[in-house]
Each structure stands twice: as C-alpha cells, then as structure tokens.
Amino acid sequence: APRAENGRVTGLVVQPQGDGAIFRAAGLRPGDVIRGFNGRPIGSAGDAAAFTNQIVPGARISLEIERGASVVPVAIFLSKS
C-alpha cells in the first residue's frame, strides 16, 4: 500500500500474503517500507506503478527498505518458475 506524508507518496508499505514464506525469503518484514528500487526513489503513484511493473519472473530488483529508524538494502531475484 502506498505511504503518504504531507500528501506525497513516500514509499510502499509491504505486508506478507498467505503464509509469508516467500516474503520472508526475500528478506522482507511486515511493515517494511520500500523507499526505492533499482536506484530510483518512490515519490509518486507513478513511481509505485513503475515498481510493480518490475515484479516479473526472472527480474533482479534492488530495494531500499525503511525498517523502523534504519534504511537497509535488500536484493531479490524473482525465479522464473
């Protein structure tokens, strides 16, 4: 879900679906905020849409994750199968 501050999108809040195994395997935690992907910040609804378009089999995505007061990098590879 988009996170907005002062009327601006500042990231995407993520939550697991199903049993959350894939979510945890990707290095994500409930409530993490994706602030950027592949070196590009998420600052608008258009940026959020561009990010979701990157989620395809075989994609390699580097994420900038806000987790509490920290910012951590997470790299994921989306399997083709």
N, CA, C and O atoms as a CHARMM CRD file, in Angstrom:
* protein
*
  324
    1    1 ALA  N      0.84900  -1.18000   0.00000 PROA 1      0.00000
    2    1 ALA  CA     0.00000   0.00000   0.00000 PROA 1      0.00000
    3    1 ALA  C      0.89400   1.24300   0.00000 PROA 1      0.00000
    4    1 ALA  O      1.92100   1.25100   0.68000 PROA 1      0.00000
    5    2 PRO  N      0.53900   2.26800  -0.72900 PROA 2      0.00000
    6    2 PRO  CA     1.34100   3.49500  -0.73400 PROA 2      0.00000
    7    2 PRO  C      1.34700   4.16100   0.64500 PROA 2      0.00000
    8    2 PRO  O      0.33200   4.17900   1.34100 PROA 2      0.00000
    9    3 ARG  N      2.49700   4.70300   1.02500 PROA 3      0.00000
   10    3 ARG  CA     2.58600   5.50700   2.24100 PROA 3      0.00000
   11    3 ARG  C      2.68900   6.95900   1.79500 PROA 3      0.00000
   12    3 ARG  O      3.50100   7.30000   0.93400 PROA 3      0.00000
   13    4 ALA  N      1.86300   7.80500   2.38800 PROA 4      0.00000
   14    4 ALA  CA     1.86400   9.22500   2.03000 PROA 4      0.00000
   15    4 ALA  C      2.20900  10.06000   3.25600 PROA 4      0.00000
   16    4 ALA  O      1.78500   9.76100   4.37200 PROA 4      0.00000
   17    5 GLU  N      2.98100  11.10100   3.02600 PROA 5      0.00000
   18    5 GLU  CA     3.31500  12.08700   4.04600 PROA 5      0.00000
   19    5 GLU  C      3.11300  13.45300   3.42700 PROA 5      0.00000
   20    5 GLU  O      3.67100  13.75400   2.37200 PROA 5      0.00000
   21    6 ASN  N      2.31900  14.27800   4.07900 PROA 6      0.00000
   22    6 ASN  CA     2.01900  15.62000   3.58400 PROA 6      0.00000
   23    6 ASN  C      1.48900  15.58300   2.14800 PROA 6      0.00000
   24    6 ASN  O      1.82100  16.44300   1.33300 PROA 6      0.00000
   25    7 GLY  N      0.66000  14.57600   1.85100 PROA 7      0.00000
   26    7 GLY  CA     0.04100  14.47200   0.54400 PROA 7      0.00000
   27    7 GLY  C      0.92500  13.90000  -0.54900 PROA 7      0.00000
   28    7 GLY  O      0.50200  13.83200  -1.70400 PROA 7      0.00000
   29    8 ARG  N      2.15300  13.48400  -0.21200 PROA 8      0.00000
   30    8 ARG  CA     3.08100  12.92100  -1.19700 PROA 8      0.00000
   31    8 ARG  C      3.32400  11.45300  -0.89600 PROA 8      0.00000
   32    8 ARG  O      3.44100  11.06600   0.26700 PROA 8      0.00000
   33    9 VAL  N      3.40000  10.63900  -1.92900 PROA 9      0.00000
   34    9 VAL  CA     3.77100   9.23800  -1.76100 PROA 9      0.00000
   35    9 VAL  C      5.25600   9.19500  -1.41200 PROA 9      0.00000
   36    9 VAL  O      6.08500   9.78300  -2.10500 PROA 9      0.00000
   37   10 THR  N      5.58100   8.48400  -0.31900 PROA 10     0.00000
   38   10 THR  CA     6.97900   8.40600   0.12100 PROA 10     0.00000
   39   10 THR  C      7.48000   6.96900   0.18100 PROA 10     0.00000
   40   10 THR  O      8.59100   6.71700   0.64800 PROA 10     0.00000
   41   11 GLY  N      6.67700   6.03500  -0.28300 PROA 11     0.00000
   42   11 GLY  CA     7.09900   4.64400  -0.28900 PROA 11     0.00000
   43   11 GLY  C      5.91000   3.71400  -0.34000 PROA 11     0.00000
   44   11 GLY  O      4.75900   4.14400  -0.41800 PROA 11     0.00000
   45   12 LEU  N      6.21200   2.43000  -0.29500 PROA 12     0.00000
   46   12 LEU  CA     5.18000   1.39500  -0.32000 PROA 12     0.00000
   47   12 LEU  C      5.33300   0.53600   0.92800 PROA 12     0.00000
   48   12 LEU  O      6.39100  -0.05200   1.14700 PROA 12     0.00000
   49   13 VAL  N      4.29000   0.45700   1.74600 PROA 13     0.00000
   50   13 VAL  CA     4.29400  -0.38600   2.93800 PROA 13     0.00000
   51   13 VAL  C      3.95900  -1.80300   2.49300 PROA 13     0.00000
   52   13 VAL  O      2.98100  -2.01700   1.77600 PROA 13     0.00000
   53   14 VAL  N      4.77100  -2.77400   2.91900 PROA 14     0.00000
   54   14 VAL  CA     4.56900  -4.15300   2.48100 PROA 14     0.00000
   55   14 VAL  C      4.09400  -5.03700   3.62800 PROA 14     0.00000
   56   14 VAL  O      4.47500  -4.84600   4.78200 PROA 14     0.00000
   57   15 GLN  N      3.26100  -5.99800   3.28600 PROA 15     0.00000
   58   15 GLN  CA     2.74300  -6.99000   4.21700 PROA 15     0.00000
   59   15 GLN  C      2.75700  -8.33800   3.50700 PROA 15     0.00000
   60   15 GLN  O      2.54400  -8.39700   2.29600 PROA 15     0.00000
   61   16 PRO  N      3.00400  -9.42500   4.24500 PROA 16     0.00000
   62   16 PRO  CA     3.02300 -10.74900   3.61000 PROA 16     0.00000
   63   16 PRO  C      1.63000 -11.19900   3.20900 PROA 16     0.00000
   64   16 PRO  O      0.62500 -10.74500   3.75600 PROA 16     0.00000
   65   17 GLN  N      1.59700 -12.09800   2.24500 PROA 17     0.00000
   66   17 GLN  CA     0.34700 -12.73300   1.83600 PROA 17     0.00000
   67   17 GLN  C      0.50000 -14.22600   2.07600 PROA 17     0.00000
   68   17 GLN  O      1.61400 -14.74900   2.06500 PROA 17     0.00000
   69   18 GLY  N     -0.60500 -14.90700   2.29100 PROA 18     0.00000
   70   18 GLY  CA    -0.54500 -16.34700   2.54600 PROA 18     0.00000
   71   18 GLY  C      0.25800 -16.63000   3.79800 PROA 18     0.00000
   72   18 GLY  O      0.10200 -15.93600   4.80300 PROA 18     0.00000
   73   19 ASP  N      1.12400 -17.64800   3.75300 PROA 19     0.00000
   74   19 ASP  CA     1.90800 -17.99800   4.93900 PROA 19     0.00000
   75   19 ASP  C      3.13800 -17.10800   5.11200 PROA 19     0.00000
   76   19 ASP  O      3.81600 -17.20000   6.13500 PROA 19     0.00000
   77   20 GLY  N      3.43900 -16.25900   4.14700 PROA 20     0.00000
   78   20 GLY  CA     4.53600 -15.30100   4.25200 PROA 20     0.00000
   79   20 GLY  C      5.91800 -15.86900   3.99700 PROA 20     0.00000
   80   20 GLY  O      6.90800 -15.15800   4.16800 PROA 20     0.00000
   81   21 ALA  N      6.02000 -17.14600   3.58600 PROA 21     0.00000
   82   21 ALA  CA     7.33200 -17.76800   3.37600 PROA 21     0.00000
   83   21 ALA  C      8.14300 -17.05200   2.30100 PROA 21     0.00000
   84   21 ALA  O      9.32800 -16.78600   2.50100 PROA 21     0.00000
   85   22 ILE  N      7.53300 -16.74300   1.18000 PROA 22     0.00000
   86   22 ILE  CA     8.24600 -16.06200   0.09100 PROA 22     0.00000
   87   22 ILE  C      8.64800 -14.65800   0.53100 PROA 22     0.00000
   88   22 ILE  O      9.74400 -14.19300   0.21800 PROA 22     0.00000
   89   23 PHE  N      7.78600 -14.00900   1.23300 PROA 23     0.00000
   90   23 PHE  CA     8.03200 -12.66600   1.76000 PROA 23     0.00000
   91   23 PHE  C      9.28400 -12.67200   2.64300 PROA 23     0.00000
   92   23 PHE  O     10.17700 -11.84300   2.46600 PROA 23     0.00000
   93   24 ARG  N      9.34300 -13.61500   3.59800 PROA 24     0.00000
   94   24 ARG  CA    10.49700 -13.71800   4.49900 PROA 24     0.00000
   95   24 ARG  C     11.75100 -14.12800   3.73500 PROA 24     0.00000
   96   24 ARG  O     12.84100 -13.63400   4.02100 PROA 24     0.00000
   97   25 ALA  N     11.60200 -15.03100   2.76200 PROA 25     0.00000
   98   25 ALA  CA    12.75400 -15.47700   1.97500 PROA 25     0.00000
   99   25 ALA  C     13.36900 -14.32000   1.19100 PROA 25     0.00000
  100   25 ALA  O     14.57100 -14.31700   0.92500 PROA 25     0.00000
  101   26 ALA  N     12.55300 -13.34500   0.82400 PROA 26     0.00000
  102   26 ALA  CA    13.04800 -12.17000   0.10000 PROA 26     0.00000
  103   26 ALA  C     13.73800 -11.18000   1.03200 PROA 26     0.00000
  104   26 ALA  O     14.29700 -10.18400   0.57200 PROA 26     0.00000
  105   27 GLY  N     13.70500 -11.44500   2.34900 PROA 27     0.00000
  106   27 GLY  CA    14.35000 -10.55100   3.30300 PROA 27     0.00000
  107   27 GLY  C     13.47200  -9.42500   3.78100 PROA 27     0.00000
  108   27 GLY  O     13.96700  -8.44700   4.33900 PROA 27     0.00000
  109   28 LEU  N     12.16600  -9.54500   3.57000 PROA 28     0.00000
  110   28 LEU  CA    11.23100  -8.50000   3.97100 PROA 28     0.00000
  111   28 LEU  C     10.57100  -8.85000   5.29600 PROA 28     0.00000
  112   28 LEU  O     10.47400 -10.01700   5.67500 PROA 28     0.00000
  113   29 ARG  N     10.11800  -7.80600   5.99600 PROA 29     0.00000
  114   29 ARG  CA     9.39600  -7.96500   7.25400 PROA 29     0.00000
  115   29 ARG  C      8.09900  -7.16200   7.17600 PROA 29     0.00000
  116   29 ARG  O      8.04400  -6.13400   6.50200 PROA 29     0.00000
  117   30 PRO  N      7.04900  -7.63400   7.86900 PROA 30     0.00000
  118   30 PRO  CA     5.79200  -6.87400   7.86800 PROA 30     0.00000
  119   30 PRO  C      6.03400  -5.43200   8.31000 PROA 30     0.00000
  120   30 PRO  O      6.73900  -5.17900   9.28700 PROA 30     0.00000
  121   31 GLY  N      5.44000  -4.49700   7.57500 PROA 31     0.00000
  122   31 GLY  CA     5.58000  -3.08300   7.90000 PROA 31     0.00000
  123   31 GLY  C      6.78000  -2.40600   7.26900 PROA 31     0.00000
  124   31 GLY  O      6.91700  -1.18700   7.37300 PROA 31     0.00000
  125   32 ASP  N      7.66900  -3.17100   6.60700 PROA 32     0.00000
  126   32 ASP  CA     8.77000  -2.53100   5.88200 PROA 32     0.00000
  127   32 ASP  C      8.19300  -1.54700   4.87600 PROA 32     0.00000
  128   32 ASP  O      7.09400  -1.74400   4.35800 PROA 32     0.00000
  129   33 VAL  N      8.94400  -0.49300   4.60600 PROA 33     0.00000
  130   33 VAL  CA     8.53400   0.48800   3.60900 PROA 33     0.00000
  131   33 VAL  C      9.57500   0.49400   2.49600 PROA 33     0.00000
  132   33 VAL  O     10.74700   0.78400   2.73700 PROA 33     0.00000
  133   34 ILE  N      9.15000   0.17500   1.28900 PROA 34     0.00000
  134   34 ILE  CA    10.04700   0.24900   0.13800 PROA 34     0.00000
  135   34 ILE  C     10.13600   1.71800  -0.26300 PROA 34     0.00000
  136   34 ILE  O      9.15700   2.30800  -0.72000 PROA 34     0.00000
  137   35 ARG  N     11.32300   2.30100  -0.08500 PROA 35     0.00000
  138   35 ARG  CA    11.53300   3.71900  -0.41600 PROA 35     0.00000
  139   35 ARG  C     12.07600   3.92000  -1.81400 PROA 35     0.00000
  140   35 ARG  O     11.96000   5.00300  -2.38700 PROA 35     0.00000
  141   36 GLY  N     12.67400   2.86300  -2.36300 PROA 36     0.00000
  142   36 GLY  CA    13.23100   2.97300  -3.69900 PROA 36     0.00000
  143   36 GLY  C     13.53400   1.60200  -4.25600 PROA 36     0.00000
  144   36 GLY  O     13.62100   0.62100  -3.51700 PROA 36     0.00000
  145   37 PHE  N     13.69500   1.54100  -5.57200 PROA 37     0.00000
  146   37 PHE  CA    14.01900   0.28900  -6.24600 PROA 37     0.00000
  147   37 PHE  C     14.96100   0.57700  -7.40100 PROA 37     0.00000
  148   37 PHE  O     14.79500   1.55400  -8.13100 PROA 37     0.00000
  149   38 ASN  N     15.95400  -0.29100  -7.55400 PROA 38     0.00000
  150   38 ASN  CA    16.93300  -0.16100  -8.63700 PROA 38     0.00000
  151   38 ASN  C     17.49500   1.26200  -8.73600 PROA 38     0.00000
  152   38 ASN  O     17.68900   1.79300  -9.83000 PROA 38     0.00000
  153   39 GLY  N     17.75100   1.86400  -7.57000 PROA 39     0.00000
  154   39 GLY  CA    18.33300   3.19700  -7.51900 PROA 39     0.00000
  155   39 GLY  C     17.36500   4.33500  -7.76600 PROA 39     0.00000
  156   39 GLY  O     17.78100   5.48900  -7.86600 PROA 39     0.00000
  157   40 ARG  N     16.09000   4.03100  -7.86600 PROA 40     0.00000
  158   40 ARG  CA    15.07100   5.04900  -8.16800 PROA 40     0.00000
  159   40 ARG  C     14.14300   5.23000  -6.95700 PROA 40     0.00000
  160   40 ARG  O     13.54200   4.25600  -6.50500 PROA 40     0.00000
  161   41 PRO  N     14.01300   6.44600  -6.42600 PROA 41     0.00000
  162   41 PRO  CA    13.13200   6.64600  -5.27600 PROA 41     0.00000
  163   41 PRO  C     11.65800   6.51300  -5.66200 PROA 41     0.00000
  164   41 PRO  O     11.27600   6.76200  -6.80500 PROA 41     0.00000
  165   42 ILE  N     10.85400   6.12300  -4.70200 PROA 42     0.00000
  166   42 ILE  CA     9.40400   6.08900  -4.91200 PROA 42     0.00000
  167   42 ILE  C      8.84700   7.37300  -4.30100 PROA 42     0.00000
  168   42 ILE  O      8.81300   7.52600  -3.08000 PROA 42     0.00000
  169   43 GLY  N      8.41400   8.28500  -5.15600 PROA 43     0.00000
  170   43 GLY  CA     7.93900   9.58800  -4.70500 PROA 43     0.00000
  171   43 GLY  C      6.59800   9.98200  -5.28300 PROA 43     0.00000
  172   43 GLY  O      6.13600  11.10700  -5.09400 PROA 43     0.00000
  173   44 SER  N      5.96400   9.03800  -6.00100 PROA 44     0.00000
  174   44 SER  CA     4.65700   9.34800  -6.58900 PROA 44     0.00000
  175   44 SER  C      3.92100   8.05100  -6.88200 PROA 44     0.00000
  176   44 SER  O      4.50100   6.96700  -6.82600 PROA 44     0.00000
  177   45 ALA  N      2.65300   8.17400  -7.19200 PROA 45     0.00000
  178   45 ALA  CA     1.86700   6.99800  -7.57800 PROA 45     0.00000
  179   45 ALA  C      2.44600   6.37900  -8.85300 PROA 45     0.00000
  180   45 ALA  O      2.41300   5.15800  -9.01100 PROA 45     0.00000
  181   46 GLY  N      2.96700   7.18800  -9.74800 PROA 46     0.00000
  182   46 GLY  CA     3.58000   6.68500 -10.97900 PROA 46     0.00000
  183   46 GLY  C      4.82000   5.85300 -10.68900 PROA 46     0.00000
  184   46 GLY  O      5.05400   4.83200 -11.33500 PROA 46     0.00000
  185   47 ASP  N      5.62400   6.29500  -9.70500 PROA 47     0.00000
  186   47 ASP  CA     6.79900   5.52300  -9.30500 PROA 47     0.00000
  187   47 ASP  C      6.37600   4.18600  -8.70700 PROA 47     0.00000
  188   47 ASP  O      7.00500   3.15900  -8.96200 PROA 47     0.00000
  189   48 ALA  N      5.30700   4.20200  -7.91200 PROA 48     0.00000
  190   48 ALA  CA     4.80100   2.96700  -7.31400 PROA 48     0.00000
  191   48 ALA  C      4.35100   2.00300  -8.40100 PROA 48     0.00000
  192   48 ALA  O      4.60900   0.80300  -8.31400 PROA 48     0.00000
  193   49 ALA  N      3.68200   2.52100  -9.42000 PROA 49     0.00000
  194   49 ALA  CA     3.23200   1.68300 -10.53700 PROA 49     0.00000
  195   49 ALA  C      4.43000   1.14600 -11.30900 PROA 49     0.00000
  196   49 ALA  O      4.42000  -0.01200 -11.72700 PROA 49     0.00000
  197   50 ALA  N      5.45300   1.95900 -11.50500 PROA 50     0.00000
  198   50 ALA  CA     6.65600   1.51200 -12.21300 PROA 50     0.00000
  199   50 ALA  C      7.32300   0.37800 -11.44600 PROA 50     0.00000
  200   50 ALA  O      7.83600  -0.56600 -12.04800 PROA 50     0.00000
  201   51 PHE  N      7.31500   0.46900 -10.11300 PROA 51     0.00000
  202   51 PHE  CA     7.88600  -0.60500  -9.30500 PROA 51     0.00000
  203   51 PHE  C      7.10200  -1.89900  -9.49600 PROA 51     0.00000
  204   51 PHE  O      7.69800  -2.95300  -9.71600 PROA 51     0.00000
  205   52 THR  N      5.79000  -1.83500  -9.41700 PROA 52     0.00000
  206   52 THR  CA     5.00100  -3.06300  -9.54800 PROA 52     0.00000
  207   52 THR  C      5.16900  -3.67800 -10.93700 PROA 52     0.00000
  208   52 THR  O      5.04600  -4.89400 -11.08400 PROA 52     0.00000
  209   53 ASN  N      5.44600  -2.87300 -11.94700 PROA 53     0.00000
  210   53 ASN  CA     5.68200  -3.40300 -13.29300 PROA 53     0.00000
  211   53 ASN  C      7.00300  -4.16700 -13.38600 PROA 53     0.00000
  212   53 ASN  O      7.20000  -4.95700 -14.31000 PROA 53     0.00000
  213   54 GLN  N      7.91300  -3.93400 -12.42500 PROA 54     0.00000
  214   54 GLN  CA     9.20900  -4.63000 -12.40100 PROA 54     0.00000
  215   54 GLN  C      9.08900  -6.03700 -11.81500 PROA 54     0.00000
  216   54 GLN  O     10.01300  -6.83800 -11.95400 PROA 54     0.00000
  217   55 ILE  N      7.97600  -6.34800 -11.16900 PROA 55     0.00000
  218   55 ILE  CA     7.80200  -7.63300 -10.49900 PROA 55     0.00000
  219   55 ILE  C      7.35000  -8.66400 -11.52600 PROA 55     0.00000
  220   55 ILE  O      6.16100  -8.94300 -11.68300 PROA 55     0.00000
  221   56 VAL  N      8.33600  -9.21800 -12.21700 PROA 56     0.00000
  222   56 VAL  CA     8.08800 -10.22600 -13.25600 PROA 56     0.00000
  223   56 VAL  C      9.07900 -11.37100 -13.06700 PROA 56     0.00000
  224   56 VAL  O     10.16800 -11.16000 -12.53400 PROA 56     0.00000
  225   57 PRO  N      8.72100 -12.57400 -13.49400 PROA 57     0.00000
  226   57 PRO  CA     9.64400 -13.70400 -13.36500 PROA 57     0.00000
  227   57 PRO  C     10.99700 -13.39900 -14.00800 PROA 57     0.00000
  228   57 PRO  O     11.07300 -12.87400 -15.11900 PROA 57     0.00000
  229   58 GLY  N     12.05100 -13.74000 -13.28500 PROA 58     0.00000
  230   58 GLY  CA    13.40700 -13.53600 -13.78000 PROA 58     0.00000
  231   58 GLY  C     14.00800 -12.18000 -13.44700 PROA 58     0.00000
  232   58 GLY  O     15.18200 -11.94200 -13.73200 PROA 58     0.00000
  233   59 ALA  N     13.22600 -11.28700 -12.84800 PROA 59     0.00000
  234   59 ALA  CA    13.72500  -9.95200 -12.53400 PROA 59     0.00000
  235   59 ALA  C     14.67300  -9.97000 -11.33700 PROA 59     0.00000
  236   59 ALA  O     14.50000 -10.74600 -10.39700 PROA 59     0.00000
  237   60 ARG  N     15.66700  -9.10800 -11.39400 PROA 60     0.00000
  238   60 ARG  CA    16.55200  -8.84500 -10.25200 PROA 60     0.00000
  239   60 ARG  C     16.24900  -7.41500  -9.82500 PROA 60     0.00000
  240   60 ARG  O     16.33000  -6.47900 -10.62000 PROA 60     0.00000
  241   61 ILE  N     15.89900  -7.27200  -8.56000 PROA 61     0.00000
  242   61 ILE  CA    15.47900  -5.95600  -8.06800 PROA 61     0.00000
  243   61 ILE  C     16.26000  -5.62200  -6.80000 PROA 61     0.00000
  244   61 ILE  O     16.33400  -6.43400  -5.87800 PROA 61     0.00000
  245   62 SER  N     16.83900  -4.42800  -6.76000 PROA 62     0.00000
  246   62 SER  CA    17.47000  -3.95300  -5.53300 PROA 62     0.00000
  247   62 SER  C     16.51400  -2.94900  -4.88800 PROA 62     0.00000
  248   62 SER  O     16.01300  -2.03000  -5.53600 PROA 62     0.00000
  249   63 LEU  N     16.28100  -3.15300  -3.60400 PROA 63     0.00000
  250   63 LEU  CA    15.32700  -2.32300  -2.87100 PROA 63     0.00000
  251   63 LEU  C     16.03100  -1.52700  -1.79000 PROA 63     0.00000
  252   63 LEU  O     17.01700  -1.97900  -1.20800 PROA 63     0.00000
  253   64 GLU  N     15.51400  -0.34000  -1.52800 PROA 64     0.00000
  254   64 GLU  CA    15.91100   0.44300  -0.36600 PROA 64     0.00000
  255   64 GLU  C     14.73500   0.37100   0.59400 PROA 64     0.00000
  256   64 GLU  O     13.65700   0.89500   0.31300 PROA 64     0.00000
  257   65 ILE  N     14.95200  -0.28700   1.73500 PROA 65     0.00000
  258   65 ILE  CA    13.87800  -0.55900   2.67800 PROA 65     0.00000
  259   65 ILE  C     14.05000   0.27500   3.94000 PROA 65     0.00000
  260   65 ILE  O     15.13000   0.31200   4.52900 PROA 65     0.00000
  261   66 GLU  N     12.97800   0.94300   4.34900 PROA 66     0.00000
  262   66 GLU  CA    12.94900   1.63000   5.63800 PROA 66     0.00000
  263   66 GLU  C     12.35800   0.64100   6.64100 PROA 66     0.00000
  264   66 GLU  O     11.23600   0.16200   6.47900 PROA 66     0.00000
  265   67 ARG  N     13.13100   0.34900   7.66800 PROA 67     0.00000
  266   67 ARG  CA    12.70700  -0.60800   8.69900 PROA 67     0.00000
  267   67 ARG  C     12.92300   0.08000  10.03500 PROA 67     0.00000
  268   67 ARG  O     14.04300   0.13900  10.54300 PROA 67     0.00000
  269   68 GLY  N     11.83200   0.60300  10.60100 PROA 68     0.00000
  270   68 GLY  CA    11.97000   1.38400  11.83000 PROA 68     0.00000
  271   68 GLY  C     12.77200   2.63600  11.53600 PROA 68     0.00000
  272   68 GLY  O     12.44300   3.39400  10.62400 PROA 68     0.00000
  273   69 ALA  N     13.83800   2.85200  12.31900 PROA 69     0.00000
  274   69 ALA  CA    14.67400   4.03400  12.13000 PROA 69     0.00000
  275   69 ALA  C     15.83300   3.78100  11.17500 PROA 69     0.00000
  276   69 ALA  O     16.63800   4.68000  10.93200 PROA 69     0.00000
  277   70 SER  N     15.92700   2.56900  10.63100 PROA 70     0.00000
  278   70 SER  CA    17.04100   2.21400   9.75000 PROA 70     0.00000
  279   70 SER  C     16.60600   2.11900   8.29500 PROA 70     0.00000
  280   70 SER  O     15.42900   1.93300   7.98500 PROA 70     0.00000
  281   71 VAL  N     17.59300   2.25100   7.41400 PROA 71     0.00000
  282   71 VAL  CA    17.37300   2.01300   5.98900 PROA 71     0.00000
  283   71 VAL  C     18.32200   0.88800   5.60000 PROA 71     0.00000
  284   71 VAL  O     19.53100   0.98100   5.80800 PROA 71     0.00000
  285   72 VAL  N     17.75600  -0.18700   5.02800 PROA 72     0.00000
  286   72 VAL  CA    18.57000  -1.35300   4.68100 PROA 72     0.00000
  287   72 VAL  C     18.38500  -1.70300   3.20800 PROA 72     0.00000
  288   72 VAL  O     17.29000  -1.56400   2.66400 PROA 72     0.00000
  289   73 PRO  N     19.46000  -2.15700   2.56500 PROA 73     0.00000
  290   73 PRO  CA    19.33700  -2.61100   1.17300 PROA 73     0.00000
  291   73 PRO  C     18.88900  -4.07200   1.15700 PROA 73     0.00000
  292   73 PRO  O     19.31900  -4.87300   1.98700 PROA 73     0.00000
  293   74 VAL  N     18.03400  -4.40200   0.21800 PROA 74     0.00000
  294   74 VAL  CA    17.58600  -5.78800   0.01700 PROA 74     0.00000
  295   74 VAL  C     17.63700  -6.05900  -1.47600 PROA 74     0.00000
  296   74 VAL  O     17.08200  -5.29800  -2.26900 PROA 74     0.00000
  297   75 ALA  N     18.30300  -7.14400  -1.86000 PROA 75     0.00000
  298   75 ALA  CA    18.35500  -7.56300  -3.26100 PROA 75     0.00000
  299   75 ALA  C     17.54700  -8.82900  -3.40300 PROA 75     0.00000
  300   75 ALA  O     17.71100  -9.76900  -2.62400 PROA 75     0.00000
  301   76 ILE  N     16.66400  -8.86200  -4.40500 PROA 76     0.00000
  302   76 ILE  CA    15.86200 -10.06000  -4.63000 PROA 76     0.00000
  303   76 ILE  C     15.95500 -10.49000  -6.09100 PROA 76     0.00000
  304   76 ILE  O     16.13900  -9.67200  -6.99200 PROA 76     0.00000
  305   77 PHE  N     15.82200 -11.78200  -6.29200 PROA 77     0.00000
  306   77 PHE  CA    15.75900 -12.36800  -7.61900 PROA 77     0.00000
  307   77 PHE  C     14.45500 -13.13000  -7.70200 PROA 77     0.00000
  308   77 PHE  O     14.19400 -14.00400  -6.87500 PROA 77     0.00000
  309   78 LEU  N     13.63800 -12.81400  -8.68100 PROA 78     0.00000
  310   78 LEU  CA    12.34700 -13.46100  -8.85500 PROA 78     0.00000
  311   78 LEU  C     12.50800 -14.64000  -9.81200 PROA 78     0.00000
  312   78 LEU  O     12.74300 -14.45800 -11.00600 PROA 78     0.00000
  313   79 SER  N     12.37900 -15.82800  -9.27900 PROA 79     0.00000
  314   79 SER  CA    12.56100 -17.05000 -10.05400 PROA 79     0.00000
  315   79 SER  C     11.61000 -17.08700 -11.24000 PROA 79     0.00000
  316   79 SER  O     10.50400 -16.55000 -11.19200 PROA 79     0.00000
  317   80 LYS  N     12.06900 -17.73500 -12.30500 PROA 80     0.00000
  318   80 LYS  CA    11.22600 -17.87600 -13.49700 PROA 80     0.00000
  319   80 LYS  C     10.21000 -18.99400 -13.36400 PROA 80     0.00000
  320   80 LYS  O      9.27800 -19.07800 -14.16300 PROA 80     0.00000
  321   81 SER  N     10.37300 -19.84600 -12.37900 PROA 81     0.00000
  322   81 SER  CA     9.41300 -20.96100 -12.23400 PROA 81     0.00000
  323   81 SER  C      8.43400 -20.71500 -11.12200 PROA 81     0.00000
  324   81 SER  O      7.56500 -21.54900 -10.86900 PROA 81     0.00000
